[in-house]
Amino acid sequence: MNDNARDSATDAPLNPALKSTTDTSHDTTHTSPAPIDTASAKEGEGEGWPLIWLVVVAICVLITAYLIF
């Protein structure tokens, strides 16, 4: 049996698809702005949602309590 073939695993890998490659499909030389800088929400938009969810949860708790007792 020839042991030289076992010593160099990179010459004959078991799965050629697993070879190390460098991905060059994305441009990494330019940076993009932070998401908060490009957000389209205006000041004060969405401030009522916590109150809406509080009311919804309270109604669900009341319905659950009614069904249990």
PDB file of N, CA, C, O and CB in Angstrom:
ATOM      1  N   MET A   1       0.853  -1.172   0.000  1.00  0.00           N
ATOM      2  CA  MET A   1       0.000   0.000   0.000  1.00  0.00           C
ATOM      3  C   MET A   1       0.895   1.230   0.000  1.00  0.00           C
ATOM      4  O   MET A   1       1.943   1.244   0.647  1.00  0.00           O
ATOM      5  CB  MET A   1      -0.969   0.001   1.223  1.00  0.00           C
ATOM      6  N   ASN A   2       0.495   2.229  -0.702  1.00  0.00           N
ATOM      7  CA  ASN A   2       1.287   3.438  -0.851  1.00  0.00           C
ATOM      8  C   ASN A   2       0.837   4.474   0.174  1.00  0.00           C
ATOM      9  O   ASN A   2      -0.291   4.961   0.088  1.00  0.00           O
ATOM     10  CB  ASN A   2       1.168   4.000  -2.286  1.00  0.00           C
ATOM     11  N   ASP A   3       1.686   4.825   1.144  1.00  0.00           N
ATOM     12  CA  ASP A   3       1.336   5.795   2.175  1.00  0.00           C
ATOM     13  C   ASP A   3       1.538   7.234   1.723  1.00  0.00           C
ATOM     14  O   ASP A   3       1.082   8.156   2.399  1.00  0.00           O
ATOM     15  CB  ASP A   3       2.149   5.539   3.414  1.00  0.00           C
ATOM     16  N   ASN A   4       2.200   7.447   0.612  1.00  0.00           N
ATOM     17  CA  ASN A   4       2.416   8.817   0.123  1.00  0.00           C
ATOM     18  C   ASN A   4       1.107   9.480  -0.273  1.00  0.00           C
ATOM     19  O   ASN A   4       0.972  10.697  -0.148  1.00  0.00           O
ATOM     20  CB  ASN A   4       3.374   8.813  -1.068  1.00  0.00           C
ATOM     21  N   ALA A   5       0.150   8.710  -0.744  1.00  0.00           N
ATOM     22  CA  ALA A   5      -1.141   9.275  -1.144  1.00  0.00           C
ATOM     23  C   ALA A   5      -1.921   9.759   0.070  1.00  0.00           C
ATOM     24  O   ALA A   5      -2.673  10.729  -0.028  1.00  0.00           O
ATOM     25  CB  ALA A   5      -1.966   8.238  -1.920  1.00  0.00           C
ATOM     26  N   ARG A   6      -1.754   9.104   1.207  1.00  0.00           N
ATOM     27  CA  ARG A   6      -2.467   9.523   2.414  1.00  0.00           C
ATOM     28  C   ARG A   6      -1.841  10.762   3.048  1.00  0.00           C
ATOM     29  O   ARG A   6      -2.536  11.533   3.710  1.00  0.00           O
ATOM     30  CB  ARG A   6      -2.494   8.386   3.426  1.00  0.00           C
ATOM     31  N   ASP A   7      -0.560  10.960   2.858  1.00  0.00           N
ATOM     32  CA  ASP A   7       0.132  12.083   3.476  1.00  0.00           C
ATOM     33  C   ASP A   7      -0.304  13.429   2.895  1.00  0.00           C
ATOM     34  O   ASP A   7      -0.317  14.428   3.614  1.00  0.00           O
ATOM     35  CB  ASP A   7       1.624  11.916   3.313  1.00  0.00           C
ATOM     36  N   SER A   8      -0.652  13.472   1.642  1.00  0.00           N
ATOM     37  CA  SER A   8      -1.023  14.749   1.014  1.00  0.00           C
ATOM     38  C   SER A   8      -2.519  14.748   0.725  1.00  0.00           C
ATOM     39  O   SER A   8      -2.949  14.436  -0.385  1.00  0.00           O
ATOM     40  CB  SER A   8      -0.209  14.990  -0.300  1.00  0.00           C
ATOM     41  N   ALA A   9      -3.291  15.096   1.723  1.00  0.00           N
ATOM     42  CA  ALA A   9      -4.755  15.091   1.585  1.00  0.00           C
ATOM     43  C   ALA A   9      -5.242  16.231   0.702  1.00  0.00           C
ATOM     44  O   ALA A   9      -6.320  16.132   0.116  1.00  0.00           O
ATOM     45  CB  ALA A   9      -5.418  15.185   2.957  1.00  0.00           C
ATOM     46  N   THR A  10      -4.475  17.312   0.594  1.00  0.00           N
ATOM     47  CA  THR A  10      -4.910  18.442  -0.230  1.00  0.00           C
ATOM     48  C   THR A  10      -4.774  18.154  -1.713  1.00  0.00           C
ATOM     49  O   THR A  10      -5.453  18.777  -2.529  1.00  0.00           O
ATOM     50  CB  THR A  10      -4.114  19.681   0.120  1.00  0.00           C
ATOM     51  N   ASP A  11      -3.898  17.208  -2.078  1.00  0.00           N
ATOM     52  CA  ASP A  11      -3.740  16.865  -3.488  1.00  0.00           C
ATOM     53  C   ASP A  11      -4.947  16.103  -4.013  1.00  0.00           C
ATOM     54  O   ASP A  11      -5.344  16.287  -5.164  1.00  0.00           O
ATOM     55  CB  ASP A  11      -2.476  16.041  -3.694  1.00  0.00           C
ATOM     56  N   ALA A  12      -5.530  15.257  -3.189  1.00  0.00           N
ATOM     57  CA  ALA A  12      -6.667  14.451  -3.611  1.00  0.00           C
ATOM     58  C   ALA A  12      -7.718  14.451  -2.499  1.00  0.00           C
ATOM     59  O   ALA A  12      -7.835  13.464  -1.773  1.00  0.00           O
ATOM     60  CB  ALA A  12      -6.223  12.998  -3.959  1.00  0.00           C
ATOM     61  N   PRO A  13      -8.485  15.535  -2.349  1.00  0.00           N
ATOM     62  CA  PRO A  13      -9.501  15.564  -1.289  1.00  0.00           C
ATOM     63  C   PRO A  13     -10.646  14.604  -1.604  1.00  0.00           C
ATOM     64  O   PRO A  13     -10.897  14.263  -2.760  1.00  0.00           O
ATOM     65  CB  PRO A  13     -10.047  16.992  -1.105  1.00  0.00           C
ATOM     66  N   LEU A  14     -11.326  14.182  -0.554  1.00  0.00           N
ATOM     67  CA  LEU A  14     -12.456  13.280  -0.742  1.00  0.00           C
ATOM     68  C   LEU A  14     -13.630  13.986  -1.414  1.00  0.00           C
ATOM     69  O   LEU A  14     -14.327  13.389  -2.235  1.00  0.00           O
ATOM     70  CB  LEU A  14     -12.892  12.701   0.595  1.00  0.00           C
ATOM     71  N   ASN A  15     -13.850  15.248  -1.071  1.00  0.00           N
ATOM     72  CA  ASN A  15     -14.946  16.011  -1.651  1.00  0.00           C
ATOM     73  C   ASN A  15     -14.370  17.287  -2.255  1.00  0.00           C
ATOM     74  O   ASN A  15     -14.071  18.224  -1.514  1.00  0.00           O
ATOM     75  CB  ASN A  15     -16.044  16.334  -0.581  1.00  0.00           C
ATOM     76  N   PRO A  16     -14.204  17.354  -3.569  1.00  0.00           N
ATOM     77  CA  PRO A  16     -13.598  18.542  -4.188  1.00  0.00           C
ATOM     78  C   PRO A  16     -14.439  19.809  -4.010  1.00  0.00           C
ATOM     79  O   PRO A  16     -13.913  20.914  -4.141  1.00  0.00           O
ATOM     80  CB  PRO A  16     -13.379  18.291  -5.667  1.00  0.00           C
ATOM     81  N   ALA A  17     -15.732  19.669  -3.714  1.00  0.00           N
ATOM     82  CA  ALA A  17     -16.585  20.837  -3.532  1.00  0.00           C
ATOM     83  C   ALA A  17     -16.267  21.579  -2.239  1.00  0.00           C
ATOM     84  O   ALA A  17     -16.683  22.727  -2.080  1.00  0.00           O
ATOM     85  CB  ALA A  17     -18.043  20.424  -3.543  1.00  0.00           C
ATOM     86  N   LEU A  18     -15.545  20.962  -1.319  1.00  0.00           N
ATOM     87  CA  LEU A  18     -15.225  21.585  -0.041  1.00  0.00           C
ATOM     88  C   LEU A  18     -13.879  22.306  -0.058  1.00  0.00           C
ATOM     89  O   LEU A  18     -13.338  22.621   1.002  1.00  0.00           O
ATOM     90  CB  LEU A  18     -15.228  20.544   1.049  1.00  0.00           C
ATOM     91  N   LYS A  19     -13.339  22.567  -1.229  1.00  0.00           N
ATOM     92  CA  LYS A  19     -12.067  23.288  -1.315  1.00  0.00           C
ATOM     93  C   LYS A  19     -12.254  24.718  -0.832  1.00  0.00           C
ATOM     94  O   LYS A  19     -13.329  25.298  -0.984  1.00  0.00           O
ATOM     95  CB  LYS A  19     -11.519  23.275  -2.765  1.00  0.00           C
ATOM     96  N   SER A  20     -11.225  25.269  -0.260  1.00  0.00           N
ATOM     97  CA  SER A  20     -11.261  26.640   0.237  1.00  0.00           C
ATOM     98  C   SER A  20     -11.264  27.618  -0.925  1.00  0.00           C
ATOM     99  O   SER A  20     -10.396  27.558  -1.796  1.00  0.00           O
ATOM    100  CB  SER A  20     -10.069  26.916   1.166  1.00  0.00           C
ATOM    101  N   THR A  21     -12.248  28.526  -0.939  1.00  0.00           N
ATOM    102  CA  THR A  21     -12.328  29.558  -1.976  1.00  0.00           C
ATOM    103  C   THR A  21     -12.594  30.908  -1.323  1.00  0.00           C
ATOM    104  O   THR A  21     -13.039  30.977  -0.177  1.00  0.00           O
ATOM    105  CB  THR A  21     -13.439  29.222  -3.016  1.00  0.00           C
ATOM    106  N   THR A  22     -12.322  31.963  -2.050  1.00  0.00           N
ATOM    107  CA  THR A  22     -12.584  33.315  -1.585  1.00  0.00           C
ATOM    108  C   THR A  22     -13.742  33.884  -2.380  1.00  0.00           C
ATOM    109  O   THR A  22     -13.707  33.903  -3.610  1.00  0.00           O
ATOM    110  CB  THR A  22     -11.326  34.209  -1.717  1.00  0.00           C
ATOM    111  N   ASP A  23     -14.766  34.347  -1.685  1.00  0.00           N
ATOM    112  CA  ASP A  23     -15.946  34.910  -2.336  1.00  0.00           C
ATOM    113  C   ASP A  23     -15.651  36.338  -2.764  1.00  0.00           C
ATOM    114  O   ASP A  23     -15.372  37.196  -1.926  1.00  0.00           O
ATOM    115  CB  ASP A  23     -17.177  34.865  -1.395  1.00  0.00           C
ATOM    116  N   THR A  24     -15.712  36.595  -4.063  1.00  0.00           N
ATOM    117  CA  THR A  24     -15.449  37.938  -4.589  1.00  0.00           C
ATOM    118  C   THR A  24     -16.696  38.542  -5.215  1.00  0.00           C
ATOM    119  O   THR A  24     -16.594  39.514  -5.964  1.00  0.00           O
ATOM    120  CB  THR A  24     -14.319  37.896  -5.618  1.00  0.00           C
ATOM    121  N   SER A  25     -17.873  37.990  -4.926  1.00  0.00           N
ATOM    122  CA  SER A  25     -19.099  38.487  -5.543  1.00  0.00           C
ATOM    123  C   SER A  25     -19.627  39.745  -4.862  1.00  0.00           C
ATOM    124  O   SER A  25     -20.457  40.443  -5.443  1.00  0.00           O
ATOM    125  CB  SER A  25     -20.159  37.414  -5.515  1.00  0.00           C
ATOM    126  N   HIS A  26     -19.174  40.055  -3.653  1.00  0.00           N
ATOM    127  CA  HIS A  26     -19.641  41.241  -2.942  1.00  0.00           C
ATOM    128  C   HIS A  26     -18.538  42.287  -2.875  1.00  0.00           C
ATOM    129  O   HIS A  26     -17.369  41.963  -2.664  1.00  0.00           O
ATOM    130  CB  HIS A  26     -20.118  40.875  -1.528  1.00  0.00           C
ATOM    131  N   ASP A  27     -18.921  43.533  -3.055  1.00  0.00           N
ATOM    132  CA  ASP A  27     -17.958  44.624  -2.988  1.00  0.00           C
ATOM    133  C   ASP A  27     -17.765  45.032  -1.529  1.00  0.00           C
ATOM    134  O   ASP A  27     -18.705  45.508  -0.891  1.00  0.00           O
ATOM    135  CB  ASP A  27     -18.426  45.833  -3.845  1.00  0.00           C
ATOM    136  N   THR A  28     -16.584  44.855  -1.010  1.00  0.00           N
ATOM    137  CA  THR A  28     -16.317  45.200   0.376  1.00  0.00           C
ATOM    138  C   THR A  28     -15.484  46.468   0.506  1.00  0.00           C
ATOM    139  O   THR A  28     -15.022  46.793   1.599  1.00  0.00           O
ATOM    140  CB  THR A  28     -15.617  44.059   1.063  1.00  0.00           C
ATOM    141  N   THR A  29     -15.290  47.182  -0.586  1.00  0.00           N
ATOM    142  CA  THR A  29     -14.487  48.406  -0.520  1.00  0.00           C
ATOM    143  C   THR A  29     -15.317  49.616  -0.129  1.00  0.00           C
ATOM    144  O   THR A  29     -14.765  50.600   0.362  1.00  0.00           O
ATOM    145  CB  THR A  29     -13.815  48.662  -1.852  1.00  0.00           C
ATOM    146  N   HIS A  30     -16.628  49.572  -0.332  1.00  0.00           N
ATOM    147  CA  HIS A  30     -17.506  50.688   0.008  1.00  0.00           C
ATOM    148  C   HIS A  30     -18.345  50.329   1.225  1.00  0.00           C
ATOM    149  O   HIS A  30     -18.830  49.204   1.345  1.00  0.00           O
ATOM    150  CB  HIS A  30     -18.414  51.058  -1.187  1.00  0.00           C
ATOM    151  N   THR A  31     -18.514  51.286   2.124  1.00  0.00           N
ATOM    152  CA  THR A  31     -19.360  51.057   3.293  1.00  0.00           C
ATOM    153  C   THR A  31     -20.729  51.673   3.059  1.00  0.00           C
ATOM    154  O   THR A  31     -20.858  52.655   2.329  1.00  0.00           O
ATOM    155  CB  THR A  31     -18.712  51.642   4.570  1.00  0.00           C
ATOM    156  N   SER A  32     -21.728  51.106   3.666  1.00  0.00           N
ATOM    157  CA  SER A  32     -23.086  51.628   3.549  1.00  0.00           C
ATOM    158  C   SER A  32     -23.455  52.336   4.847  1.00  0.00           C
ATOM    159  O   SER A  32     -22.883  52.045   5.898  1.00  0.00           O
ATOM    160  CB  SER A  32     -24.101  50.489   3.227  1.00  0.00           C
ATOM    161  N   PRO A  33     -24.409  53.264   4.781  1.00  0.00           N
ATOM    162  CA  PRO A  33     -24.803  53.974   6.005  1.00  0.00           C
ATOM    163  C   PRO A  33     -25.542  53.046   6.967  1.00  0.00           C
ATOM    164  O   PRO A  33     -26.063  52.004   6.569  1.00  0.00           O
ATOM    165  CB  PRO A  33     -25.686  55.186   5.663  1.00  0.00           C
ATOM    166  N   ALA A  34     -25.577  53.434   8.207  1.00  0.00           N
ATOM    167  CA  ALA A  34     -26.275  52.659   9.227  1.00  0.00           C
ATOM    168  C   ALA A  34     -27.774  52.662   8.939  1.00  0.00           C
ATOM    169  O   ALA A  34     -28.283  53.639   8.389  1.00  0.00           O
ATOM    170  CB  ALA A  34     -25.989  53.224  10.640  1.00  0.00           C
ATOM    171  N   PRO A  35     -28.487  51.607   9.293  1.00  0.00           N
ATOM    172  CA  PRO A  35     -29.931  51.551   9.025  1.00  0.00           C
ATOM    173  C   PRO A  35     -30.709  52.699   9.671  1.00  0.00           C
ATOM    174  O   PRO A  35     -31.706  53.155   9.111  1.00  0.00           O
ATOM    175  CB  PRO A  35     -30.489  50.233   9.516  1.00  0.00           C
ATOM    176  N   ILE A  36     -30.275  53.164  10.822  1.00  0.00           N
ATOM    177  CA  ILE A  36     -30.997  54.255  11.486  1.00  0.00           C
ATOM    178  C   ILE A  36     -30.896  55.548  10.681  1.00  0.00           C
ATOM    179  O   ILE A  36     -31.783  56.399  10.755  1.00  0.00           O
ATOM    180  CB  ILE A  36     -30.449  54.475  12.906  1.00  0.00           C
ATOM    181  N   ASP A  37     -29.823  55.695   9.916  1.00  0.00           N
ATOM    182  CA  ASP A  37     -29.653  56.905   9.107  1.00  0.00           C
ATOM    183  C   ASP A  37     -30.549  56.902   7.880  1.00  0.00           C
ATOM    184  O   ASP A  37     -30.859  57.965   7.342  1.00  0.00           O
ATOM    185  CB  ASP A  37     -28.206  57.051   8.681  1.00  0.00           C
ATOM    186  N   THR A  38     -30.966  55.738   7.432  1.00  0.00           N
ATOM    187  CA  THR A  38     -31.793  55.653   6.224  1.00  0.00           C
ATOM    188  C   THR A  38     -33.240  55.302   6.537  1.00  0.00           C
ATOM    189  O   THR A  38     -34.008  55.045   5.610  1.00  0.00           O
ATOM    190  CB  THR A  38     -31.218  54.625   5.273  1.00  0.00           C
ATOM    191  N   ALA A  39     -33.641  55.281   7.794  1.00  0.00           N
ATOM    192  CA  ALA A  39     -35.018  54.933   8.165  1.00  0.00           C
ATOM    193  C   ALA A  39     -35.976  56.016   7.681  1.00  0.00           C
ATOM    194  O   ALA A  39     -35.649  57.203   7.691  1.00  0.00           O
ATOM    195  CB  ALA A  39     -35.145  54.745   9.701  1.00  0.00           C
ATOM    196  N   SER A  40     -37.157  55.591   7.259  1.00  0.00           N
ATOM    197  CA  SER A  40     -38.118  56.543   6.724  1.00  0.00           C
ATOM    198  C   SER A  40     -39.194  56.927   7.735  1.00  0.00           C
ATOM    199  O   SER A  40     -40.085  57.709   7.400  1.00  0.00           O
ATOM    200  CB  SER A  40     -38.762  55.975   5.493  1.00  0.00           C
ATOM    201  N   ALA A  41     -39.143  56.412   8.940  1.00  0.00           N
ATOM    202  CA  ALA A  41     -40.144  56.748   9.948  1.00  0.00           C
ATOM    203  C   ALA A  41     -39.917  58.176  10.448  1.00  0.00           C
ATOM    204  O   ALA A  41     -38.788  58.610  10.677  1.00  0.00           O
ATOM    205  CB  ALA A  41     -40.094  55.742  11.128  1.00  0.00           C
ATOM    206  N   LYS A  42     -41.005  58.867  10.602  1.00  0.00           N
ATOM    207  CA  LYS A  42     -40.912  60.243  11.080  1.00  0.00           C
ATOM    208  C   LYS A  42     -41.002  60.270  12.601  1.00  0.00           C
ATOM    209  O   LYS A  42     -41.418  59.293  13.223  1.00  0.00           O
ATOM    210  CB  LYS A  42     -42.023  61.118  10.455  1.00  0.00           C
ATOM    211  N   GLU A  43     -40.618  61.368  13.181  1.00  0.00           N
ATOM    212  CA  GLU A  43     -40.641  61.505  14.640  1.00  0.00           C
ATOM    213  C   GLU A  43     -42.069  61.393  15.148  1.00  0.00           C
ATOM    214  O   GLU A  43     -42.974  62.043  14.625  1.00  0.00           O
ATOM    215  CB  GLU A  43     -40.018  62.852  15.079  1.00  0.00           C
ATOM    216  N   GLY A  44     -42.268  60.578  16.157  1.00  0.00           N
ATOM    217  CA  GLY A  44     -43.578  60.430  16.765  1.00  0.00           C
ATOM    218  C   GLY A  44     -44.425  59.336  16.153  1.00  0.00           C
ATOM    219  O   GLY A  44     -45.480  59.008  16.696  1.00  0.00           O
ATOM    220  N   GLU A  45     -43.998  58.759  15.034  1.00  0.00           N
ATOM    221  CA  GLU A  45     -44.770  57.683  14.417  1.00  0.00           C
ATOM    222  C   GLU A  45     -44.646  56.411  15.232  1.00  0.00           C
ATOM    223  O   GLU A  45     -43.542  56.039  15.631  1.00  0.00           O
ATOM    224  CB  GLU A  45     -44.306  57.437  12.976  1.00  0.00           C
ATOM    225  N   GLY A  46     -45.746  55.745  15.485  1.00  0.00           N
ATOM    226  CA  GLY A  46     -45.728  54.474  16.177  1.00  0.00           C
ATOM    227  C   GLY A  46     -45.694  54.561  17.684  1.00  0.00           C
ATOM    228  O   GLY A  46     -45.514  53.544  18.354  1.00  0.00           O
ATOM    229  N   GLU A  47     -45.859  55.728  18.227  1.00  0.00           N
ATOM    230  CA  GLU A  47     -45.810  55.862  19.685  1.00  0.00           C
ATOM    231  C   GLU A  47     -47.060  55.330  20.366  1.00  0.00           C
ATOM    232  O   GLU A  47     -47.040  55.085  21.572  1.00  0.00           O
ATOM    233  CB  GLU A  47     -45.612  57.307  20.062  1.00  0.00           C
ATOM    234  N   GLY A  48     -48.141  55.145  19.629  1.00  0.00           N
ATOM    235  CA  GLY A  48     -49.387  54.653  20.212  1.00  0.00           C
ATOM    236  C   GLY A  48     -49.473  53.144  20.312  1.00  0.00           C
ATOM    237  O   GLY A  48     -50.371  52.628  20.976  1.00  0.00           O
ATOM    238  N   TRP A  49     -48.570  52.421  19.676  1.00  0.00           N
ATOM    239  CA  TRP A  49     -48.654  50.965  19.667  1.00  0.00           C
ATOM    240  C   TRP A  49     -48.527  50.326  21.035  1.00  0.00           C
ATOM    241  O   TRP A  49     -49.235  49.349  21.284  1.00  0.00           O
ATOM    242  CB  TRP A  49     -47.606  50.418  18.785  1.00  0.00           C
ATOM    243  N   PRO A  50     -47.685  50.795  21.941  1.00  0.00           N
ATOM    244  CA  PRO A  50     -47.658  50.166  23.271  1.00  0.00           C
ATOM    245  C   PRO A  50     -49.005  50.240  23.988  1.00  0.00           C
ATOM    246  O   PRO A  50     -49.398  49.288  24.662  1.00  0.00           O
ATOM    247  CB  PRO A  50     -46.596  50.825  24.131  1.00  0.00           C
ATOM    248  N   LEU A  51     -49.710  51.354  23.850  1.00  0.00           N
ATOM    249  CA  LEU A  51     -51.028  51.491  24.466  1.00  0.00           C
ATOM    250  C   LEU A  51     -52.036  50.545  23.817  1.00  0.00           C
ATOM    251  O   LEU A  51     -52.863  49.952  24.510  1.00  0.00           O
ATOM    252  CB  LEU A  51     -51.520  52.940  24.359  1.00  0.00           C
ATOM    253  N   ILE A  52     -51.973  50.402  22.514  1.00  0.00           N
ATOM    254  CA  ILE A  52     -52.874  49.489  21.809  1.00  0.00           C
ATOM    255  C   ILE A  52     -52.641  48.053  22.275  1.00  0.00           C
ATOM    256  O   ILE A  52     -53.598  47.322  22.526  1.00  0.00           O
ATOM    257  CB  ILE A  52     -52.674  49.597  20.277  1.00  0.00           C
ATOM    258  N   TRP A  53     -51.371  47.643  22.393  1.00  0.00           N
ATOM    259  CA  TRP A  53     -51.076  46.290  22.839  1.00  0.00           C
ATOM    260  C   TRP A  53     -51.485  46.078  24.287  1.00  0.00           C
ATOM    261  O   TRP A  53     -51.896  44.978  24.654  1.00  0.00           O
ATOM    262  CB  TRP A  53     -49.602  45.991  22.667  1.00  0.00           C
ATOM    263  N   LEU A  54     -51.380  47.103  25.111  1.00  0.00           N
ATOM    264  CA  LEU A  54     -51.822  46.996  26.500  1.00  0.00           C
ATOM    265  C   LEU A  54     -53.325  46.729  26.562  1.00  0.00           C
ATOM    266  O   LEU A  54     -53.773  45.891  27.345  1.00  0.00           O
ATOM    267  CB  LEU A  54     -51.473  48.281  27.279  1.00  0.00           C
ATOM    268  N   VAL A  55     -54.099  47.428  25.749  1.00  0.00           N
ATOM    269  CA  VAL A  55     -55.549  47.234  25.712  1.00  0.00           C
ATOM    270  C   VAL A  55     -55.879  45.834  25.196  1.00  0.00           C
ATOM    271  O   VAL A  55     -56.758  45.167  25.742  1.00  0.00           O
ATOM    272  CB  VAL A  55     -56.222  48.308  24.825  1.00  0.00           C
ATOM    273  N   VAL A  56     -55.188  45.386  24.159  1.00  0.00           N
ATOM    274  CA  VAL A  56     -55.448  44.060  23.602  1.00  0.00           C
ATOM    275  C   VAL A  56     -55.138  42.976  24.638  1.00  0.00           C
ATOM    276  O   VAL A  56     -55.915  42.034  24.790  1.00  0.00           O
ATOM    277  CB  VAL A  56     -54.611  43.837  22.323  1.00  0.00           C
ATOM    278  N   VAL A  57     -54.028  43.094  25.342  1.00  0.00           N
ATOM    279  CA  VAL A  57     -53.673  42.110  26.360  1.00  0.00           C
ATOM    280  C   VAL A  57     -54.692  42.130  27.497  1.00  0.00           C
ATOM    281  O   VAL A  57     -55.077  41.073  27.997  1.00  0.00           O
ATOM    282  CB  VAL A  57     -52.255  42.380  26.903  1.00  0.00           C
ATOM    283  N   ALA A  58     -55.126  43.299  27.905  1.00  0.00           N
ATOM    284  CA  ALA A  58     -56.118  43.396  28.983  1.00  0.00           C
ATOM    285  C   ALA A  58     -57.429  42.728  28.569  1.00  0.00           C
ATOM    286  O   ALA A  58     -58.046  42.025  29.370  1.00  0.00           O
ATOM    287  CB  ALA A  58     -56.370  44.875  29.359  1.00  0.00           C
ATOM    288  N   ILE A  59     -57.850  42.940  27.343  1.00  0.00           N
ATOM    289  CA  ILE A  59     -59.079  42.306  26.859  1.00  0.00           C
ATOM    290  C   ILE A  59     -58.913  40.785  26.822  1.00  0.00           C
ATOM    291  O   ILE A  59     -59.827  40.055  27.204  1.00  0.00           O
ATOM    292  CB  ILE A  59     -59.452  42.840  25.453  1.00  0.00           C
ATOM    293  N   CYS A  60     -57.758  40.306  26.368  1.00  0.00           N
ATOM    294  CA  CYS A  60     -57.509  38.860  26.326  1.00  0.00           C
ATOM    295  C   CYS A  60     -57.490  38.254  27.727  1.00  0.00           C
ATOM    296  O   CYS A  60     -57.978  37.141  27.925  1.00  0.00           O
ATOM    297  CB  CYS A  60     -56.183  38.569  25.618  1.00  0.00           C
ATOM    298  N   VAL A  61     -56.943  38.961  28.679  1.00  0.00           N
ATOM    299  CA  VAL A  61     -56.921  38.469  30.058  1.00  0.00           C
ATOM    300  C   VAL A  61     -58.336  38.409  30.610  1.00  0.00           C
ATOM    301  O   VAL A  61     -58.689  37.441  31.284  1.00  0.00           O
ATOM    302  CB  VAL A  61     -56.034  39.365  30.948  1.00  0.00           C
ATOM    303  N   LEU A  62     -59.152  39.417  30.342  1.00  0.00           N
ATOM    304  CA  LEU A  62     -60.542  39.413  30.806  1.00  0.00           C
ATOM    305  C   LEU A  62     -61.328  38.269  30.180  1.00  0.00           C
ATOM    306  O   LEU A  62     -62.100  37.605  30.871  1.00  0.00           O
ATOM    307  CB  LEU A  62     -61.217  40.750  30.483  1.00  0.00           C
ATOM    308  N   ILE A  63     -61.146  38.029  28.890  1.00  0.00           N
ATOM    309  CA  ILE A  63     -61.858  36.940  28.211  1.00  0.00           C
ATOM    310  C   ILE A  63     -61.422  35.595  28.778  1.00  0.00           C
ATOM    311  O   ILE A  63     -62.247  34.706  28.990  1.00  0.00           O
ATOM    312  CB  ILE A  63     -61.606  36.986  26.684  1.00  0.00           C
ATOM    313  N   THR A  64     -60.121  35.452  29.021  1.00  0.00           N
ATOM    314  CA  THR A  64     -59.600  34.200  29.579  1.00  0.00           C
ATOM    315  C   THR A  64     -60.147  33.975  30.986  1.00  0.00           C
ATOM    316  O   THR A  64     -60.545  32.861  31.325  1.00  0.00           O
ATOM    317  CB  THR A  64     -58.056  34.216  29.602  1.00  0.00           C
ATOM    318  N   ALA A  65     -60.168  35.014  31.798  1.00  0.00           N
ATOM    319  CA  ALA A  65     -60.701  34.892  33.158  1.00  0.00           C
ATOM    320  C   ALA A  65     -62.197  34.538  33.107  1.00  0.00           C
ATOM    321  O   ALA A  65     -62.659  33.735  33.917  1.00  0.00           O
ATOM    322  CB  ALA A  65     -60.479  36.215  33.955  1.00  0.00           C
ATOM    323  N   TYR A  66     -62.941  35.109  32.194  1.00  0.00           N
ATOM    324  CA  TYR A  66     -64.367  34.809  32.063  1.00  0.00           C
ATOM    325  C   TYR A  66     -64.587  33.343  31.672  1.00  0.00           C
ATOM    326  O   TYR A  66     -65.487  32.684  32.194  1.00  0.00           O
ATOM    327  CB  TYR A  66     -65.014  35.739  31.021  1.00  0.00           C
ATOM    328  N   LEU A  67     -63.744  32.833  30.735  1.00  0.00           N
ATOM    329  CA  LEU A  67     -63.904  31.459  30.284  1.00  0.00           C
ATOM    330  C   LEU A  67     -63.477  30.448  31.363  1.00  0.00           C
ATOM    331  O   LEU A  67     -64.024  29.347  31.429  1.00  0.00           O
ATOM    332  CB  LEU A  67     -63.095  31.237  29.008  1.00  0.00           C
ATOM    333  N   ILE A  68     -62.526  30.810  32.186  1.00  0.00           N
ATOM    334  CA  ILE A  68     -62.049  29.881  33.218  1.00  0.00           C
ATOM    335  C   ILE A  68     -63.028  29.853  34.401  1.00  0.00           C
ATOM    336  O   ILE A  68     -63.327  28.775  34.916  1.00  0.00           O
ATOM    337  CB  ILE A  68     -60.625  30.287  33.702  1.00  0.00           C
ATOM    338  N   PHE A  69     -63.525  31.002  34.837  1.00  0.00           N
ATOM    339  CA  PHE A  69     -64.382  31.053  36.035  1.00  0.00           C
ATOM    340  C   PHE A  69     -65.780  31.080  35.632  1.00  0.00           C
ATOM    341  O   PHE A  69     -66.667  31.123  36.484  1.00  0.00           O
ATOM    342  CB  PHE A  69     -64.082  32.244  36.906  1.00  0.00           C
TER     343      PHE A  69
END
